[in-house]
Amino acid sequence: MSKVVVEGRDFGAMLVLQALLTDTFERVSTTTLSLGERSIGAIYLYDGLPAGLAVYVNGNRVDPALAIKELLVVSKTLADRPLNDATLRRFKSAAQGTFVTDATAYADRAYYLGTFGAYGLGADPLNAALASLDNATASDVQRVAKRYLQRFVVALVVPRQTSTGN
């Protein structure tokens, strides 16, 4: 493995982008929604090379055609201009909170420690990852939005219900 994914300039900015995409479409919620309750969400896949960003739409909560149009508008806006300071701070804070609360179980912390340790982040990999997030700039977020949201592969996944359990 390479430490480029976690230590690279993309890591913190990608966590901000993930928080922004997940939160932008759920502003009416006062609590953190589970994956199944979200209309749109994003998952940063940093533990592989190359890293990726999966953005999903929950067709049970929102019209997929409308959600995809909104995602395209948001991604173009993010690629065209950097976030202002207040917005960047807000989504950095959200990303830090998500990153920390996603690792509250021992199994999750062990996964983070093992994964980040394999990338060479040393004895305190969780704080090294948070430092990368803290150091992300508005231009970093704009750069990763261009890189990950402007050139992408779209997969349409349609779950089906079966009455026979097949």
Beta strands, then each sheet from edge to edge (+ up, - down):
strand 1: 40-45
strand 2: 52-57
sheet 1: 1+ 2-
end
